[in-house]
């Protein structure tokens, strides 16, 4: 019986746990869902709910004043946000993937999924981002059960044939340019390659100068002042940041079976804690 329950965990046959929450970390029914949304106590993936505010939020391709927007400017706005967020999250550990939803439904619009190389890096980011603001809005961050984005992504959207549009219940992930992806993620790969070579001793003059861009982030203990951001073409190329705490090993991706077993273990621990409390 236990093996059967484990095999159907998070699938449509599971009448207890919500399959959509298990696959994409969000459900259109929210707290009114008839099935359980079991939030993991630890995960390499963070969900930052509704964080990205696209300039054409009300009507696609049109700004709030009703004026048409240049698609190039919309993409530039998105890539500025993506780079800003990537560099902020990179302070806490190595990022495996950073995915941002292009869906329009309330439970998915602007959702950001940040998958770290290590669970402890995600935990550090969660602790440091909680209670902070971005562009004047509070950051809502929590662990997510999503680890395999292939199951969460709408394949029809990737083939440009999804007929549900922005209200599809699977992820429509917004793309960044190849140049930006190579710059952000290629920098991490180069850094890992350098870390395998013997370290060379550096004197004080060789150390990189400090300082980082503040972006739109603020802490509730400080005023919400933001630095103006340059939009010059060379803005991205002049930055470098070496993340701390990286480990020289290949990432191990969990499959659906392993993830179901882990969440089942979380459920048992939660029930045991509840039983101990009542006793």
C-alpha positions in Angstrom: 0.0 0.0 0.0 2.8 2.4 0.9 4.6 1.7 -2.3 1.4 2.4 -4.3 0.8 5.7 -2.5 4.4 6.7 -3.1 4.1 5.8 -6.8 1.1 8.1 -7.4 2.2 10.9 -5.2 1.8 14.3 -7.0 0.0 12.7 -10.0 -3.6 13.0 -11.1 -4.3 9.7 -9.4 -3.3 11.2 -6.0 -6.6 12.4 -4.4 -4.8 13.9 -1.4 -1.9 16.0 -2.8 -2.3 18.7 -5.5 -0.5 17.6 -8.7 -0.2 21.2 -10.0 1.3 22.5 -6.8 3.8 19.6 -6.9 4.7 20.3 -10.6 4.8 24.1 -10.8 4.7 25.2 -7.1 1.5 27.2 -7.6 -2.2 26.3 -8.0 -5.0 28.5 -9.4 -7.3 27.4 -6.5 -4.9 28.7 -3.9 -6.0 28.0 -0.3 -9.4 26.9 -1.6 -7.9 23.8 -3.4 -9.5 20.5 -2.3 -6.0 18.9 -2.2 -3.0 19.5 0.0 -0.3 22.0 -0.9 2.7 20.6 1.1 5.4 23.2 1.3 8.9 21.7 1.6 10.9 22.6 4.7 14.0 22.8 2.5 14.6 22.8 -1.2 17.2 24.0 -3.7 14.5 26.0 -5.4 12.9 29.3 -4.2 9.7 30.8 -5.5 9.5 34.6 -5.5 5.8 35.2 -6.1 4.6 37.8 -8.5 8.0 39.6 -8.3 8.4 40.6 -12.0 6.2 43.5 -13.0 6.1 43.7 -16.7 5.5 47.1 -18.3 2.5 45.8 -20.2 1.0 44.1 -17.2 -2.6 45.2 -17.9 -2.7 44.7 -21.7 0.1 42.9 -23.5 2.0 45.3 -25.7 0.4 48.4 -24.2 1.5 50.5 -21.3 -0.9 51.6 -18.5 -1.7 54.8 -20.4 -2.8 52.9 -23.4 0.2 53.6 -25.6 1.8 50.8 -27.6 5.2 49.6 -26.3 8.2 48.7 -28.5 8.9 45.0 -28.0 12.6 45.7 -27.9 12.0 48.0 -24.9 9.9 45.4 -23.2 12.7 42.8 -23.6 15.3 45.3 -22.4 13.2 46.0 -19.3 13.0 42.2 -18.6 16.7 41.6 -19.1 17.6 44.5 -16.8 15.4 42.9 -14.1 16.8 39.4 -14.8 20.4 40.6 -14.5 19.7 42.6 -11.4 18.0 39.6 -9.7 20.7 37.1 -10.9 23.5 39.3 -9.3 21.5 39.7 -6.1 20.8 36.0 -5.7 24.4 35.1 -6.7 25.6 36.6 -3.4 24.2 33.6 -1.6 25.5 30.8 -3.8 25.7 29.4 -7.3 22.5 29.5 -9.4 21.7 26.5 -11.5 18.7 28.1 -13.2 16.6 31.3 -13.0 13.2 31.1 -14.6 10.5 33.8 -14.8 7.0 33.1 -15.9 5.3 35.0 -18.7 1.9 33.7 -17.7 -1.0 36.2 -17.0 -3.0 34.2 -14.4 -3.0 35.6 -10.9 -1.2 32.6 -9.3 1.6 32.6 -11.8 2.0 36.2 -13.2 5.6 37.4 -12.6 6.6 34.3 -10.6 10.4 33.8 -10.3 11.9 30.4 -9.7 15.5 30.4 -8.6 17.2 27.0 -8.4 20.5 26.9 -6.5 23.3 24.4 -6.7 23.0 23.6 -3.0 20.0 23.6 -0.6 21.9 25.6 2.0 22.5 28.4 -0.6 18.7 28.6 -1.2 18.2 28.7 2.6 20.6 31.6 3.0 18.9 33.5 0.2 15.5 32.9 1.8 16.7 34.2 5.1 18.2 37.3 3.6 15.4 38.2 1.2 12.6 37.8 3.7 11.3 41.1 4.9 13.0 43.1 2.0 11.5 45.1 -0.8 12.1 45.4 -4.5 11.0 48.5 -6.4 8.8 49.5 -3.4 7.0 46.1 -3.2 7.6 43.4 -0.6 9.4 40.3 -1.7 7.3 37.2 -1.1 9.7 34.2 -1.0 9.4 30.6 0.0 10.8 27.2 -0.8 9.3 25.5 -3.8 8.8 21.8 -4.5 9.8 22.3 -8.2 13.2 20.8 -9.2 12.5 19.5 -12.7 11.4 22.4 -14.9 10.9 20.1 -17.9 7.7 18.8 -16.2 6.6 22.2 -15.2 7.1 23.9 -18.6 4.4 24.1 -21.3 5.8 22.2 -24.3 3.2 23.7 -26.6 4.4 27.2 -25.7 8.0 26.3 -26.6 6.7 25.2 -30.0 4.5 28.4 -30.3 1.3 26.4 -30.5 -0.2 26.8 -27.0 -3.9 27.9 -27.5 -4.4 28.8 -23.8 -2.2 31.8 -24.1 -1.1 33.5 -20.9 -3.7 31.7 -18.8 -2.2 28.3 -19.4 -1.6 26.3 -16.1 1.9 25.3 -17.1 4.9 27.6 -17.1 5.4 29.9 -20.0 9.1 30.8 -19.3 10.3 34.2 -20.7 13.6 33.9 -22.6 16.7 36.1 -22.3 19.1 36.7 -25.1 21.9 34.2 -25.8 24.5 36.9 -25.1 23.1 37.6 -21.6 22.8 33.9 -20.8 26.4 33.3 -21.9 27.5 36.3 -19.8 25.7 35.3 -16.6 25.9 31.5 -16.7 29.2 31.2 -18.7 30.9 33.4 -16.0 30.0 30.7 -13.4 31.4 27.9 -15.6 34.6 29.8 -16.1 34.9 30.4 -12.4 34.4 26.7 -11.6 37.1 25.9 -14.2 39.5 28.3 -12.6 38.8 26.9 -9.1 40.3 23.5 -10.2 43.7 25.1 -10.9 46.2 25.6 -8.1 45.6 28.9 -6.3 48.1 31.7 -6.8 49.0 34.0 -4.0 47.9 37.6 -4.4 49.1 40.7 -2.7 46.9 43.5 -1.4 47.0 45.3 -4.8 45.7 42.3 -6.6 42.4 42.2 -4.7 39.3 43.3 -6.5 37.8 46.5 -5.3 34.6 46.3 -3.3 31.2 47.7 -4.0 28.1 46.3 -5.6 25.0 47.7 -7.4 22.0 48.3 -5.1 19.4 47.8 -7.8 15.8 48.1 -6.6 16.4 46.2 -3.3 15.8 47.7 0.1 15.5 46.6 3.6 12.5 47.5 5.8 15.0 49.1 8.2 16.2 51.6 5.6 14.6 54.1 3.3 13.7 52.8 -0.2 16.3 54.8 -2.2 17.5 53.4 -5.4 20.5 54.3 -7.6 19.8 55.3 -11.2 20.6 52.5 -13.6 22.6 53.1 -16.7 21.1 51.8 -19.9 24.3 52.2 -22.1 25.2 49.3 -24.3 28.4 48.6 -22.4 26.6 48.5 -19.0 26.6 44.7 -18.6 30.1 44.0 -19.9 32.0 45.8 -17.2 30.7 43.8 -14.2 32.2 40.8 -12.5 31.3 39.1 -9.3 32.8 36.0 -7.9 30.3 34.1 -5.8 31.3 32.6 -2.5 31.0 29.1 -1.2 31.0 27.2 -4.4 31.7 23.4 -4.5 33.5 21.6 -7.2 31.1 18.9 -8.0 28.5 18.3 -10.7 24.9 19.1 -9.8 22.6 16.1 -9.0 19.1 16.6 -10.3 16.3 14.8 -8.5 13.7 13.0 -10.5 10.0 12.9 -9.8 10.2 9.6 -7.8 12.9 11.0 -5.5 11.0 14.2 -5.1 7.8 12.4 -4.2 9.7 10.3 -1.6 11.2 13.4 -0.1 7.8 15.2 0.2 6.3 12.0 1.6 9.0 12.1 4.3 8.2 15.7 5.0 4.5 14.8 5.5 5.5 12.0 8.0 7.7 14.3 9.9 5.0 16.9 10.0 2.5 14.4 11.3 4.9 13.1 13.9 5.5 16.7 15.2 1.7 17.2 15.3 1.2 14.0 17.3 4.0 14.9 19.7 2.4 18.3 20.3 -1.0 16.9 21.1 0.5 14.3 23.5 
